[in-house]
Amino acid sequence: MTEVYAVAGAKGGVGKTTTSINLGTVLADLDQRVVTVELDLAMANLVDFIDFDVDFETATTLHDVLAGRAELEAATYETDGGLTAVPSGTDLDRYADTDLERLPAIIEQLRWEYDVVLLDTPAGLSEETIRPMQLSDLAIIVSTPRISSVRNAQNTIQLARRTETDVFGLVLSKSGTGASPGATRIAEFLDVDLLGHVPEDEAVPHAQDRGEPVVRNAPRSGAAIAYHKIARKLGATDEVETKRAATTDTELHQVAIDETDDGTAITTEGTQSTSDDRRRMDHTRPETTADPLTETTDRVSTRGGSGTGGLAVPDDEQKADADRTADGEGGQAADDGYDSDAAGQRSLADRFRSLVGL
């Protein structure tokens, strides 16, 4: 069964595109039919991270498909490294012609053609974020350990739940930096599963400068190994899971990654663990007569004007809901040295700093 993942995080610059690119490349290596779709329509940068050897000032992109000028196949590209992607364009005039009402049909077509669809979503909370989330089966939340990023991750999780999209888990990027709690503690704070943490690694920008995924450019780096571990948790057949174990042993040259409590990664010579159980989830959504998009949009106030280009921010009720979620209401109570009653009197930043120990 095809699974559509929204790779999401309201904070910009946390690594959503990097995560989408590298997970897509690893899954393609493991015989999965996978495509990465760039849905940051206004500020496209997939073409800056990956060398498609195409001039996207004139080439067909997702902009043209959403404008009704081109078929999806014409905007689908494959790199020499095996990554298949539908990039957005860099021309603002063509962006202005896009119509998100065409997106559901595009996603439905991709479901027929691929095993895994990765939707690289934009920052912020706007229609361009809500639509992909609504059309996805699962959401992968990407965040750094910084308080501003965790706050925005919390809003993204709220959005996923209001559009009835299951939160598959958290990818913590740039981990092990600054005074921050470990990856596991941040996942518990957000009340989501931890898919994995990607260490701060100079190999990532170096790979981007060369137009390659880090899993291809520096396969022995800590970041590359982390993406391999995370990719093993995405949907696949048992046959591919067996191949993943073999790939881990042979292609990673027996480099292992150890997770420490502070979220850092240590690479050591040894055997990569292949005991991670592949998770299977019930993706059945409850029947509802209401439109999740309309409900969510009604609860969001727009700053900077209306329309696709506006930046949407949570209203007061959303912020209150986010605070209640952080306090543990309606779910597992937060621990790590503070109780929900006391936490309710403090801001999210204060509670997070308490978690860090500052």
Residue pairs with C-beta under 8 A, 6 or more apart in sequence:
1 235
2 110
2 111
2 112
2 114
2 115
2 116
2 117
3 115
3 116
3 117
3 137
3 138
3 234
3 235
3 283
4 107
4 110
4 111
4 117
4 119
4 135
4 136
4 137
4 138
5 116
5 117
5 118
5 119
5 136
5 137
5 138
5 139
5 140
5 168
5 234
6 119
6 121
6 132
6 133
6 135
6 136
6 138
6 139
6 140
6 160
6 165
7 16
7 19
7 20
7 23
7 118
7 119
7 120
7 121
7 140
7 142
8 16
8 121
8 129
8 132
8 133
8 139
8 140
8 141
8 142
8 156
8 159
8 160
9 16
9 123
9 141
9 142
9 143
9 149
9 152
9 153
9 156
10 123
10 124
10 125
10 129
10 152
10 153
10 155
10 156
10 159
11 123
11 143
11 144
11 148
11 149
11 152
11 153
12 123
12 124
13 123
14 142
14 143
14 144
14 149
14 173
14 174
15 142
15 144
15 171
15 173
15 174
15 198
16 120
16 121
16 123
16 142
17 38
17 40
17 45
17 46
17 49
17 120
18 49
18 173
18 204
18 208
18 214
19 140
19 142
19 171
19 173
19 198
19 227
19 230
20 36
20 38
20 118
20 119
20 120
21 36
21 46
21 49
21 50
21 83
21 85
21 213
22 213
22 214
22 215
22 223
22 224
22 227
22 231
23 118
23 227
23 230
23 231
23 234
24 34
24 35
24 36
24 83
24 84
24 85
24 116
24 118
25 81
25 82
25 83
25 213
25 215
25 216
26 215
26 227
26 228
26 231
27 34
27 115
27 116
27 231
27 234
27 236
28 34
28 82
28 83
28 84
29 82
29 247
30 231
30 236
30 240
30 243
30 244
30 247
31 240
31 243
32 115
32 116
32 236
32 240
33 113
33 114
33 115
33 116
34 84
34 114
34 115
34 116
34 117
34 118
35 76
35 84
35 85
35 86
35 110
35 113
35 114
35 116
35 117
35 118
36 46
36 83
36 84
36 85
36 86
36 118
36 120
37 62
37 85
37 86
37 106
37 110
37 117
37 118
37 119
37 120
38 44
38 46
38 62
38 85
38 86
38 87
38 88
38 120
39 62
39 88
39 119
39 120
39 121
39 122
39 128
39 132
40 46
40 88
40 120
40 121
40 122
40 123
40 128
41 62
41 63
41 66
41 88
41 95
41 98
41 122
41 128
41 308
42 92
42 95
42 122
42 128
42 308
42 309
43 122
44 61
44 87
44 88
44 89
44 90
46 85
46 87
46 88
46 120
47 54
47 56
47 87
47 90
48 208
49 208
49 211
50 79
50 83
50 85
50 211
50 212
50 213
51 79
51 210
51 211
51 212
52 77
52 79
52 85
52 87
54 77
56 87
56 89
56 90
57 89
57 90
57 91
59 89
60 70
60 74
60 75
61 75
61 86
61 87
61 88
61 89
61 94
62 75
62 86
62 87
62 88
62 89
62 98
62 106
63 88
63 89
63 91
63 94
63 95
63 97
63 98
64 70
64 74
64 75
64 89
64 94
65 71
65 72
65 74
65 75
65 86
65 102
65 106
66 97
66 98
66 99
66 100
66 102
66 103
66 106
67 94
67 97
67 98
67 99
68 99
68 102
69 97
72 86
72 106
72 109
72 110
75 86
75 87
76 84
76 85
76 86
77 84
77 85
77 86
77 87
78 84
78 85
79 85
81 212
81 213
81 216
83 213
88 95
89 95
98 308
100 127
100 128
100 131
100 308
103 131
103 132
103 135
104 135
107 117
107 119
107 135
110 117
111 117
115 235
115 236
116 234
116 235
119 132
119 135
119 136
121 128
121 129
121 132
121 133
122 128
122 129
123 129
124 311
124 312
125 155
125 156
125 159
125 300
125 312
125 313
125 314
126 300
126 302
126 308
126 310
126 311
126 312
127 297
127 308
127 312
128 308
129 159
129 312
130 159
130 163
130 293
130 296
130 297
131 293
133 139
133 159
133 160
133 163
133 165
134 163
134 165
134 292
134 293
136 165
137 165
137 166
137 283
138 165
138 166
138 167
138 168
138 281
138 283
139 156
139 157
139 160
139 165
139 166
139 167
139 168
140 168
140 169
140 170
140 171
140 195
141 153
141 156
141 157
141 160
141 167
141 169
141 170
141 171
141 190
141 192
142 153
142 170
142 171
142 173
143 149
143 150
143 152
143 153
143 170
143 171
143 172
143 173
143 186
143 190
144 172
144 173
144 174
144 175
144 177
145 172
145 174
145 175
145 177
145 178
145 180
145 181
145 183
145 186
145 263
146 178
146 180
147 348
147 349
147 352
147 353
150 186
150 189
150 190
150 352
151 322
151 348
151 349
153 170
153 190
154 190
154 322
154 325
154 326
154 348
155 314
155 318
155 322
157 167
157 190
157 191
157 192
157 325
158 314
158 318
158 321
158 322
158 325
159 296
160 166
160 167
161 167
162 292
162 295
162 296
162 299
163 292
163 293
163 296
164 285
164 286
164 288
164 292
166 281
166 283
167 192
167 193
168 193
168 195
168 281
169 187
169 192
169 193
169 194
169 195
169 233
170 183
170 186
170 187
170 190
170 192
170 193
170 194
170 195
171 195
171 196
171 197
171 198
171 230
172 183
172 186
172 187
172 194
172 196
172 197
172 198
172 263
173 197
173 198
174 198
174 199
174 200
175 183
175 197
175 198
175 199
175 200
175 263
175 264
175 265
176 197
176 199
176 200
176 260
176 262
176 263
176 264
176 265
177 200
179 356
179 357
179 358
180 186
180 262
180 263
180 356
181 189
181 262
181 263
181 336
181 355
181 356
181 357
182 260
182 261
182 262
182 263
183 194
183 196
183 197
183 259
183 263
184 194
184 261
185 336
185 355
186 194
186 263
187 193
187 194
188 332
188 334
188 335
188 336
189 326
189 334
189 336
189 352
189 355
191 325
191 328
191 331
191 332
195 230
195 233
196 226
196 229
196 230
196 233
197 226
197 259
197 263
197 265
198 222
198 223
198 226
198 227
198 230
198 265
199 222
199 223
199 226
199 263
199 264
199 265
201 214
201 221
201 222
201 223
203 214
203 217
203 218
203 221
203 222
203 223
203 224
204 214
204 221
204 223
206 217
206 218
207 213
207 214
207 216
207 217
207 218
208 214
210 217
214 221
214 223
214 224
214 227
215 224
215 227
215 228
218 224
219 251
219 252
220 252
220 253
220 255
220 267
221 267
222 257
222 265
222 266
222 267
225 252
225 255
225 256
225 257
225 265
225 267
225 272
226 257
226 265
228 248
228 252
228 272
229 257
229 276
232 241
232 244
232 248
232 274
232 276
232 278
233 276
233 278
233 279
235 278
236 244
236 278
241 278
244 274
245 274
248 272
248 274
249 271
249 272
249 274
252 272
254 269
254 270
254 271
254 272
255 267
255 268
255 269
255 270
255 272
256 267
256 268
256 269
256 270
256 271
256 272
256 273
257 265
257 266
257 267
257 272
258 265
258 266
258 268
259 265
260 266
299 315
299 317
299 318
300 312
300 313
300 314
300 315
300 318
301 312
301 313
301 315
302 310
302 311
302 312
302 313
303 310
303 311
303 312
303 313
304 310
304 311
314 322
322 348
323 344
323 348
324 330
325 331
326 334
326 343
326 348
326 351
327 334
327 340
327 343
327 344
328 334
328 340
328 343
329 340
333 339
333 340
334 340
334 343
334 351
336 355
337 354
337 355
338 351
338 354
338 355
343 351
343 354
346 354
